[in-house]
Each structure stands twice: as C-alpha cells, then as structure tokens.
Amino acid sequence: MKITTLLGIIVTSLILVACNSSGNNELRYYGFHETDPETGDTIYHQIRDFSFLDQDSQVITNAYFDDKIYIADFFFTSCPTICPKVKAQMLRIFEKYQGDDRVALLSHTIDVKRDTVGKLKKYAQGLGADTPQWRFVTGDRDSIYAISYDYISTVLEAPEVPGGFDHSGWILLIDKDRHLRAYADGTKEEKVDIFLKQIDQLLEEEKKE
C-alpha cells in the first residue's frame, strides 16, 4: 500500500473517531478530547503553543492570532504535486477575506532546509499575498512536524515521492480558542466551497459569544 494511501486512512480514522458536535447544524470540534472529572465539561483538543519565523523574519506565536480565527495549511515552495492546487484555494480564501481583521492565514513550510525566510518572502510576493494577514512560516523541523498532529495532518520526508515529502492537502479552520473546527481537501474546489461557508458560520458563532 502506498504511503499516501495509508496515511489517508489513518488520518481519516482519527478525524471520524475523535470529533464531537453538540448539534447537527453546528461546527464540530475535531481532535481528541476528554471530560473534566470534576465538572463533567468536555475539554476540546487545542493547537499547542508555537513559535515560528515568518517571511519578514518576525517571530510568530499563538498570540499573533488572538481574537482571530485563522486558516492553516502545510506546503513547501518547490512542491510539484498538490501544493499549487492547495495554494490556489488558499488564495480564494485570502481574496474573500482580504482586509477583514477577524480572519488570518498561516502556511507552514515542511521543507525547512530549502525554504529560507528569503524564499518564503519571494513566494508570498509571487502569490500577491505578502501581507500581515497571511504569514508563511518556517522553524525547527521537529516543531513543525509535531504541530502537524494537532492539525490532524500528515507530514513526512519521503525521498521516493515527487518533491521528497508526503503530506496531506488539508486546509484547516481554527477558532479563537485554538480549536480545530473544520477542514477541507484543498485540492478540490467544491470542498473549499463548503469550507468557505463554514468560515462564515464560525464568524457568526464567534460574534455571538
């Protein structure tokens, strides 16, 4: 069985098993969760603390996204397969919410050796997306690969596949409390159409809090 197929099965299983929803019309909370033994409240999975370096050599931490929802993905600038498709869909999202200070985008390179700060800067400029609203980050390899688990994404070095990396093409929606609330296959426009509606739904949900 190919690595990509096997990883797809594993990740899909995690998504299906480890999610919770309090209503059919509400966005789910994805990832592993537990029950507080004292209060009985559900403790939902959160994205861990992180610290990465962006295309402007700024340190980007969770604090950068305080009071925002954000959309995340994993990529590398020389990717010959799914990344161009995913970035085309990320651009759709960026263009829809450009200038909306409630929404940010975060793209993590998985090729930390070759994707320098300067290369990320040039890449962002080439997309027409070199703005504070969209951060392209690099950092310690182990930290980036570890945080991919929080996003229920797969990231592997795989010399046998084109580009040398095997990774999922998920686009991921994170709420203000670091919870993963929605995801979409970034290679499929019709899936991102649904995802765009989920972003609007989350913005409405956050407005009511």
Phi, psi and omega in degrees: 000136180294150179303315183301317181295315180299315179296323179299319179295315181299311183295318179299321179297318178299318182295316184289323183279323191256048177231161181216144177216138180265003179186150185297330184263002182261153176292141181281168169251114184265152180108171180292144179217165181218170180254132176293120184295338182271318185258339184081359179287151177278130176258110185275149176306138178231152171291132184292168171300141177216162177210111182231170181250129184264185185293349176253015181065022175269145174281124181249122177238181177303329183299335180298335184253016175304135179062023175228156161265156177217158181247127185242155171205171177238139186201178163211148193295333182262012182300124182263002188243266190274338187302316179301323178293316180295317181294328176298323179283325174298323177296322176302315180295314180301315182294325179292321187251013181302127181088354178273110186285002175273348189232134175226166178233146182221116180246123182259122172285144176254358177252075189288341179286317185263331182273081177288171176303316180297321179291322177295322178299312181296322179296313179298318178297320179297330177279347187074030186230028180273077183224162177301338183286337182232112182256131176252119191237151172230179181167201178297130184305311184297325180293318180292318180293324180292319183289341177300330178294325178297328179270008183051044179242157178253134178220119180218142166283127185216088184303337184279351181255156180304129180091340176088004179224144174245119182210156180281158181256029180294142164252132195234138183252122183244133181272182185295341180258019177071019179269140174279118189247341179196160178210159178211150172287109185288358176268356185237114184302321183293329177289324179287332174303316178293319181300320178300321178293325179291327175298313178299321180296319179293322178299321177293319180297316180294327181296329185279344183283000000 
